């Protein structure tokens, strides 16, 4: 892969780098809006550079990069490093068999990638244009596309001159035999595709002298990778982001030249294009330093150039696309970020009912979404469709009473040293967190009363615990909410629990092992309860050697009649992975 190809007609690959003091290129962030590449506005860069950094030192487990930074391991992507090989035979009386075989790798005339993203799957389309370099003889062509783990070959459409190829699925031995027969024929032509551990390979046996040809391959990623987003305000809806990452490039080329390249992202109605701020893009680019290190991958081949720029496809007025009409941008990584709201249907229905809205009687018609030709029957190659049927049910069912097991709520607050970081002047993150917790707890009696009135929960007393953890865990307060009016329940909370919350102070590390061990002891050594955990934390775990084992042990214990953990993660050093795992493992919700 060369580093001399241009990014657009006006922005070359060498222009995507600044020069450091030693003369070496320095990675840069570029924006692409409606297909036009530009540098970020100077004002945005200055504002990001001038943004005050959190005071204090990050602890092990904290993530000091900007929130919502690109995580390559959890991104959706495809490697655009295609390899194109052509071969031909020329009559020669001196050669064995009367023919001299010639083979070469060559640059495509153009490479176009497209990604269509839905919450369930991603379909990639790889299009490669080429031309038979020999004007006096027929050529065969082989396309190799790197195979990303888990990617499936979905569909093919190829063309050579005026011949269109519409491949069929058949047994490997049968397909190979038919291809060889067509290759030996002067009247028939065929294509042959194969998938091995490293490549998707497609062959076309005959391209007329000097004729144009095109390979088009559709690949299926069966599951869309999403990451929970950190939103700016706790009043905002929870959101998830699906990053689409592309590494353009052409491998094993012998000819010198430039390859026009295009990339476009389309998506289902659930998504919208998310804007990536400069500080997030800059930290995302820093994560790509892995490509500078020796490792298995296309970027580590001799003579290749590691990515020196991150081109972010920002939202604009038109399509989400990138174009390099004057040449392939081999020194860049392309990023398109899609995001969607995450709404818990049961919570939305319950919230609506508490506001006085009535749940409609009778079943609503189910919405069916049919995706045609998603896969092919392995027995006979018949195209099959895939159907999703969306069914909505109320959170409470008629004639089904609530469990008689009492409820118990654990409010677990991270008070580690990093929560002393300030925000909005002299206010600390812990103070903001406690203010949020107090406001939420003050609404708890209203919610409990409403749920009891609807018959959604039993009338047994609800026990509420307040714990604080850092290097160790402190059990700060316990309050019991009886089957009483809202005012009486609120008075019980105000008496001790809310007062103890206001007295919390920062210090120590973030020991997830400590609170999870105490939680396991509390649940496993007491009478069965329906256990609800709400975790407030600003960072990753300094100590979590036993954390996951503890959580799994709680969930499996007979005394844990019900165990669900909802998590609120906040702050600049948040490590979303830990709290997201806890919520997913216990069927809870996570807000970041």
C-alpha positions in Angstrom: 0.0 0.0 0.0 1.5 3.3 -1.0 1.3 6.6 0.9 1.4 8.7 -2.1 -2.2 8.2 -3.3 -4.4 11.3 -2.8 -7.4 11.5 -0.5 -9.4 13.8 -2.7 -8.7 15.9 -5.7 -7.4 18.6 -3.4 -6.3 16.7 -0.3 -3.4 14.3 -0.7 -2.4 11.6 1.7 0.8 13.6 2.5 -1.5 16.5 3.4 -3.2 14.4 6.1 -0.1 14.6 8.2 1.6 17.4 10.2 5.4 17.4 10.5 6.7 16.9 14.0 10.0 18.5 15.1 12.0 15.6 13.9 10.4 15.7 10.5 8.4 12.6 11.0 4.7 12.7 10.0 2.2 13.1 12.9 -1.3 11.7 12.8 -4.1 14.1 12.1 -7.9 14.2 12.4 -9.9 15.1 9.2 -13.6 15.6 8.7 -15.7 14.5 5.7 -19.0 16.1 5.2 -21.1 15.3 2.2 -18.1 13.7 0.6 -15.8 16.8 1.1 -12.7 16.3 3.2 -11.5 19.2 5.4 -9.6 19.9 8.6 -11.6 20.6 11.8 -12.3 24.3 12.4 -9.6 26.1 14.2 -12.0 27.3 16.9 -13.1 23.7 17.7 -9.5 22.5 17.9 -8.6 25.5 20.2 -11.6 24.9 22.4 -10.7 21.2 22.8 -7.0 22.0 23.5 -8.0 24.6 26.1 -10.6 22.4 27.8 -9.5 22.0 31.4 -8.2 18.5 32.2 -9.5 16.7 35.3 -7.3 17.4 38.4 -5.7 14.5 40.2 -4.3 11.2 38.8 -6.3 8.5 37.1 -6.3 5.2 39.0 -5.9 1.8 37.5 -9.2 0.9 35.8 -10.1 4.5 35.0 -10.3 5.5 31.4 -8.5 8.8 30.9 -9.5 9.2 27.2 -12.5 11.2 26.1 -15.9 9.5 26.6 -17.3 7.7 23.6 -13.9 7.1 22.2 -13.6 4.6 19.3 -13.0 1.1 20.4 -11.7 -0.8 17.4 -12.4 -4.2 19.0 -16.1 -3.3 19.3 -16.5 -1.5 16.0 -18.1 -2.8 12.8 -15.7 -2.8 9.9 -14.3 -4.2 6.8 -10.8 -4.1 5.4 -10.7 -2.6 1.9 -7.3 -4.0 1.1 -8.3 -6.0 -1.9 -5.8 -8.0 -4.0 -6.3 -8.4 -7.7 -4.4 -10.9 -9.9 -4.8 -11.5 -13.6 -3.3 -14.2 -15.8 -3.2 -15.1 -19.5 -1.5 -17.4 -21.9 0.3 -16.5 -25.1 1.0 -18.9 -28.0 4.6 -19.9 -28.2 6.1 -22.8 -30.1 9.1 -23.0 -27.9 7.2 -23.2 -24.7 6.0 -26.6 -23.2 2.5 -27.2 -24.3 2.7 -24.4 -26.9 1.7 -21.6 -24.5 3.6 -19.2 -22.2 1.7 -18.3 -19.1 1.9 -14.8 -17.6 0.5 -13.7 -14.3 0.6 -10.3 -12.6 -1.1 -8.3 -9.8 -2.5 -5.0 -10.9 -4.3 -2.0 -9.5 -8.1 -1.9 -9.8 -9.6 0.8 -11.9 -11.8 1.7 -8.8 -12.8 0.3 -5.4 -16.2 1.1 -3.9 -17.3 0.0 -0.5 -20.8 0.4 1.0 -22.2 -0.6 4.4 -25.9 -0.9 5.3 -26.4 -1.0 9.1 -29.4 -2.2 11.0 -29.6 -3.0 14.8 -29.5 -6.7 13.9 -26.9 -7.0 11.2 -24.6 -5.2 8.7 -24.3 -5.9 5.0 -21.2 -4.8 3.2 -20.9 -4.5 -0.5 -17.4 -4.5 -2.1 -17.2 -3.4 -5.8 -13.9 -3.7 -7.7 -13.6 -2.4 -11.3 -10.7 -3.7 -13.5 -9.6 -3.9 -17.1 -7.9 -6.7 -19.0 -4.3 -5.3 -19.4 -3.7 -7.3 -22.5 -5.2 -6.0 -25.8 -4.5 -9.2 -27.8 -5.6 -12.0 -25.6 -8.2 -13.2 -23.1 -7.4 -13.0 -19.4 -8.6 -14.6 -16.2 -9.0 -12.6 -13.0 -8.8 -13.4 -9.3 -10.1 -11.1 -6.5 -9.2 -11.7 -2.9 -11.0 -9.8 -0.1 -9.6 -10.2 3.4 -12.0 -12.2 5.6 -12.9 -10.6 8.9 -13.8 -13.1 11.5 -17.5 -14.0 11.6 -18.2 -12.4 8.1 -20.3 -14.5 5.7 -20.5 -14.4 1.9 -24.1 -13.3 1.2 -24.4 -12.6 -2.6 -22.3 -12.0 -5.7 -22.8 -10.1 -8.9 -20.0 -10.0 -11.5 -19.6 -8.7 -15.0 -17.0 -9.1 -17.8 -17.6 -7.0 -20.9 -21.2 -7.7 -21.7 -21.5 -10.9 -19.8 -23.2 -10.9 -16.4 -22.5 -13.6 -13.8 -25.2 -14.5 -11.3 -23.6 -17.3 -9.2 -25.5 -20.2 -7.8 -24.8 -22.1 -4.5 -23.7 -25.7 -5.1 -21.4 -28.4 -3.8 -17.7 -27.3 -3.9 -16.6 -30.3 -6.1 -19.5 -29.6 -8.5 -18.7 -25.9 -8.7 -15.0 -26.6 -9.3 -15.8 -29.1 -12.1 -18.2 -26.7 -13.9 -15.7 -23.9 -13.6 -12.9 -26.0 -15.2 -15.2 -27.1 -18.0 -16.2 -23.5 -18.7 -12.5 -22.3 -18.6 -11.6 -25.0 -21.2 -14.5 -24.0 -23.5 -14.4 -21.4 -26.2 -18.2 -20.7 -25.9 -18.9 -20.7 -22.2 -17.6 -18.7 -19.3 -18.0 -19.0 -15.5 -17.1 -17.5 -12.1 -16.1 -19.4 -9.0 -16.0 -18.2 -5.4 -14.5 -19.7 -2.3 -14.1 -18.7 1.3 -11.1 -19.8 3.3 -9.7 -18.7 6.7 -8.0 -15.6 5.2 -9.9 -14.5 2.1 -13.1 -14.5 0.1 -11.9 -15.4 -3.4 -13.7 -14.9 -6.6 -12.4 -16.0 -10.1 -13.7 -15.0 -13.5 -12.3 -17.3 -16.2 -12.6 -15.1 -19.3 -12.3 -11.4 -19.9 -12.1 -10.3 -23.5 -8.9 -8.4 -24.7 -8.9 -4.9 -23.3 -12.5 -5.4 -21.8 -13.7 -3.9 -18.6 -14.9 -6.1 -15.7 -16.4 -5.8 -12.3 -16.5 -7.9 -9.2 -19.3 -7.2 -6.7 -19.4 -9.2 -3.4 -21.9 -8.8 -0.6 -20.8 -9.8 2.8 -23.0 -10.3 5.9 -22.0 -9.5 9.5 -24.7 -11.4 11.4 -24.6 -9.2 14.5 -24.2 -5.5 14.7 -21.7 -4.4 17.3 -23.0 -1.5 19.5 -21.6 0.2 22.5 -23.6 2.1 25.1 -22.9 5.9 24.8 -22.1 8.3 27.6 -24.7 11.0 27.3 -24.2 14.6 28.3 -27.1 14.8 30.8 -28.8 12.3 33.0 -32.2 13.5 31.7 -31.3 12.4 28.2 -32.5 9.1 26.8 -29.9 6.3 27.0 -28.2 5.8 23.6 -26.1 3.2 21.8 -23.6 3.8 19.0 -22.5 1.6 16.2 -19.1 2.6 14.8 -18.3 1.6 11.2 -14.6 1.5 10.5 -12.9 1.0 7.1 -9.3 0.6 6.2 -8.9 1.4 2.5 -6.0 0.0 0.5 -4.8 -2.2 -2.3 -2.4 -5.1 -1.6 0.4 -6.7 -3.6 0.4 -4.2 -6.4 3.1 -4.2 -9.1 1.8 -1.3 -11.2 2.3 2.3 -10.1 -0.8 4.5 -10.1 -3.7 5.7 -8.1 -7.1 4.0 -7.5 -10.3 6.0 -7.1 -12.0 4.9 -3.9 -15.5 5.5 -2.6 -17.3 4.6 0.7 -20.9 5.1 1.6 -23.0 4.2 4.7 -26.7 3.7 4.7 -28.8 2.7 7.7 -32.2 1.7 9.0 -34.7 4.2 10.5 -33.6 3.5 14.1 -30.2 5.2 13.5 -29.0 8.7 12.8 -25.5 9.9 12.0 -23.7 11.0 15.2 -21.3 13.9 15.3 -17.9 13.0 16.7 -16.4 16.0 18.6 -12.7 16.8 17.9 -11.4 15.7 21.3 -13.2 12.3 20.9 -11.8 11.9 17.4 -8.3 12.9 18.5 -8.3 10.3 21.3 -9.8 7.7 18.9 -6.9 8.3 16.6 -4.5 7.7 19.4 -6.1 4.3 19.9 -5.1 3.3 16.4 -1.4 3.2 17.4 -1.8 -0.5 17.5 -1.4 -0.4 13.7 2.1 1.0 14.2 3.2 -2.1 16.1 4.3 -5.4 14.5 1.3 -7.7 14.4 -0.6 -10.0 12.1 -2.5 -7.9 9.6 -2.4 -6.3 6.3 -0.9 -3.1 7.7 2.3 -5.0 8.9 3.3 -6.2 5.5 6.7 -4.9 4.2 6.4 -1.5 2.6 2.9 -0.8 4.0 2.1 2.5 5.7 0.3 2.5 9.0 -2.8 4.8 9.3 -1.6 8.4 9.7 -5.1 10.0 9.7 -8.6 9.4 11.0 -11.2 10.6 8.6 -14.5 11.1 10.4 -17.7 11.1 8.3 -19.7 13.8 10.0 -23.4 14.5 9.5 -24.3 16.8 6.6 -27.1 17.6 4.3 -26.7 14.6 2.0 -25.5 11.0 2.0 -22.9 9.7 4.4 -20.1 9.2 2.0 -16.4 9.5 1.4 -14.8 9.9 -2.1 -11.3 9.9 -3.3 -11.8 10.3 -7.1 -8.2 11.1 -7.8 -6.7 8.2 -5.9 -7.0 5.7 -3.0 -6.3 7.1 0.4 -4.2 4.3 1.8 -2.8 6.1 4.8 -6.2 6.8 6.5 -8.8 5.0 8.6 -12.4 6.0 7.9 -15.0 6.2 10.7 -18.7 6.7 10.5 -20.6 6.8 13.8 -24.3 5.9 13.9 -26.4 6.2 17.1 -29.9 5.4 18.3 -32.0 5.9 21.4 -32.4 3.0 23.8 -35.8 2.7 25.3 -36.9 0.0 27.7 -40.5 -0.9 26.5 -41.6 -2.0 29.9 -40.3 1.1 31.6 -41.9 3.3 28.9 -45.3 1.6 29.4 -45.0 1.8 33.2 -44.1 5.5 33.1 -47.0 6.2 30.8 -49.4 4.4 33.1 -48.2 6.3 36.1 -48.9 9.6 34.4 -52.5 8.6 34.0 -52.3 7.2 30.5 -54.3 4.1 30.0 -53.1 0.9 28.3 -55.3 0.0 25.4 -57.5 -3.0 25.6 -57.0 -5.9 23.2 -53.9 -7.1 21.4 -52.2 -4.7 19.1 -51.4 -5.9 15.6 -47.9 -7.3 15.4 -45.4 -5.6 13.1 -43.5 -8.0 10.9 -40.2 -7.0 9.3 -39.1 -9.3 6.5 -35.6 -9.2 5.1 -35.6 -11.0 1.8 -32.7 -13.2 0.6 -30.8 -13.0 3.8 -29.3 -16.5 3.5 -29.3 -19.5 1.2 -30.4 -23.0 2.0 -27.3 -25.1 2.4 -29.0 -28.1 0.8 -30.1 -26.7 -2.5 -29.1 -23.0 -2.5 -32.6 -21.7 -2.4 -32.8 -18.1 -1.2 -34.5 -17.7 2.2 -36.0 -14.7 4.0 -35.7 -13.7 7.6 -38.7 -12.4 9.6 -38.8 -10.4 12.8 -42.2 -10.1 14.5 -42.5 -7.3 17.1 -44.9 -8.1 19.9 -45.8 -5.8 22.8 -47.3 -7.0 26.0 -48.3 -5.0 29.2 -45.9 -5.2 32.1 -48.6 -6.7 34.3 -50.9 -9.5 33.2 -54.6 -9.9 34.2 -55.3 -12.3 37.1 -51.6 -12.8 37.8 -50.7 -11.4 41.3 -47.3 -10.1 42.3 -44.8 -12.2 44.2 -45.2 -12.2 47.9 -41.4 -12.1 48.5 -40.4 -8.7 49.9 -38.4 -6.2 47.9 -34.9 -5.0 48.8 -33.0 -2.1 47.3 -29.3 -1.5 47.5 -28.0 2.0 46.7 -24.2 1.5 46.2 -22.2 4.7 45.7 -18.6 4.9 44.5 -16.7 7.4 46.8 -13.2 6.7 45.5 -10.6 9.5 45.2 -11.5 10.3 41.6 -15.0 11.4 42.7 -13.4 14.5 44.2 -12.7 15.9 40.7 -14.5 19.2 40.3 -17.2 20.2 37.8 -18.9 23.6 37.4 -16.5 25.4 39.6 -16.0 24.0 43.1 -18.7 21.3 43.0 -17.3 17.8 43.0 -18.5 14.8 41.0 -19.5 13.1 44.3 -21.6 16.1 45.3 -23.4 16.1 41.9 -23.9 12.3 42.2 -25.3 12.6 45.8 -27.7 15.4 44.7 -29.0 13.1 41.9 -29.3 10.2 44.3 -31.2 12.3 46.8 -33.6 13.6 44.2 -34.2 10.1 42.9 -34.7 8.6 46.4 -37.3 11.4 47.3 -39.4 10.1 44.4 -39.2 6.5 45.5 -42.2 6.6 47.9 -44.4 7.9 45.0 -43.3 5.1 42.8 -43.7 2.4 45.4 -47.2 3.7 46.3 -48.2 3.7 42.6 -46.9 0.2 42.0 -48.7 -1.1 45.1 -51.9 0.6 44.0 -51.7 -1.1 40.6 -51.0 -4.5 42.1 -47.6 -4.5 40.4 -45.7 -5.3 43.6 -46.8 -6.7 47.0 -47.6 -4.6 50.1 -44.6 -6.1 52.1 -42.2 -3.5 53.6 -39.5 -2.4 51.1 -36.0 -2.4 52.6 -33.6 0.3 51.2 -29.8 0.1 52.0 -27.2 2.8 51.4 -23.7 1.6 50.9 -20.5 3.5 50.0 -17.4 1.8 48.6 -13.8 2.8 47.9 -10.9 0.6 49.1 -13.5 -1.1 51.3 -17.3 -0.9 51.7 -19.3 0.9 54.4 -22.9 0.1 55.2 -24.1 3.7 55.8 -27.8 3.4 56.4 -30.9 1.1 56.2 -34.5 2.3 55.9 -37.7 0.3 55.7 -40.7 1.6 53.7 -43.9 0.2 55.2 -47.3 -0.1 53.5 -48.1 3.5 54.4 -48.9 6.8 52.7 -46.2 8.5 50.6 -45.4 11.2 53.3 -44.7 8.6 55.9 -42.3 6.7 53.7 -40.5 9.9 52.7 -40.2 10.9 56.4 -38.5 7.5 57.0 -36.0 8.1 54.2 -35.3 11.7 55.4 -34.7 10.6 58.9 -31.4 8.8 58.3 -30.6 7.6 54.8 -30.7 10.9 53.0 -28.8 12.5 55.8 -26.1 9.9 55.6 -25.9 10.3 51.8 -25.2 14.0 52.2 -22.2 13.1 54.5 -20.4 10.9 52.0 -16.8 11.9 51.3 -14.2 10.9 48.6 -11.0 8.9 49.2 -9.4 5.6 48.3 -9.4 3.3 45.3 -12.3 1.7 43.4 -12.6 -1.8 44.8 -15.4 -3.7 43.0 -14.3 -6.9 44.8 -15.2 -5.4 48.1 -18.8 -4.3 47.5 -19.6 -7.4 45.4 -18.3 -9.7 48.2 -20.4 -7.9 50.8 -23.4 -7.9 48.5 -23.1 -11.7 48.0 -22.9 -12.2 51.8 -25.9 -10.0 52.4 -28.1 -11.7 49.8 -26.9 -15.3 50.5 -27.2 -15.2 54.3 -30.6 -13.6 54.7 -34.2 -14.5 53.9 -35.1 -14.5 50.2 -35.8 -11.1 48.8 -36.4 -9.6 45.4 -33.1 -7.7 45.1 -32.6 -4.5 43.2 -29.2 -2.9 43.0 -28.5 0.7 41.8 -24.8 1.4 41.3 -23.4 4.9 41.0 -19.7 5.1 39.8 -17.4 7.4 38.0 -14.7 5.0 36.8 -13.4 1.5 36.2 -12.3 -0.9 38.8 -9.0 -0.7 40.6 -9.6 -4.2 42.0 -12.0 -6.7 40.3 -10.3 -10.1 40.5 -13.4 -11.7 42.1 -16.1 -9.2 40.9 -17.5 -11.2 38.0 -17.4 -14.5 39.9 -19.2 -12.8 42.8 -22.0 -11.4 40.6 -22.5 -14.8 38.9 -22.6 -16.5 42.3 -25.3 -14.1 43.5 -27.5 -14.7 40.5 -27.2 -18.5 40.9 -28.0 -18.6 44.6 -31.4 -19.8 45.8 -31.8 -16.8 48.1 -31.5 -14.4 45.2 -35.2 -14.9 44.1 -34.6 -11.9 41.9 -31.4 -10.0 41.3 -31.0 -7.1 38.9 -28.4 -4.3 38.8 -29.0 -1.0 37.2 -25.9 1.2 36.7 -25.3 4.9 36.4 -21.8 5.7 35.2 -20.6 9.3 34.9 -17.6 11.5 34.6 -14.6 11.9 32.3 -12.7 8.8 33.5 -15.6 6.4 33.1 -14.8 2.9 31.8 -18.1 1.9 30.3 -17.2 -1.8 29.9 -17.4 -2.7 33.6 -20.8 -1.2 34.4 -22.2 -2.4 31.0 -21.2 -5.9 31.9 -22.9 -5.8 35.3 -26.1 -4.5 33.8 -26.2 -7.0 31.0 -25.3 -9.9 33.3 -28.3 -9.2 35.5 -30.7 -8.0 32.9 -30.5 -4.5 34.2 -30.2 -1.1 32.6 -27.1 1.1 32.2 -27.0 4.9 31.9 -23.7 6.5 30.9 
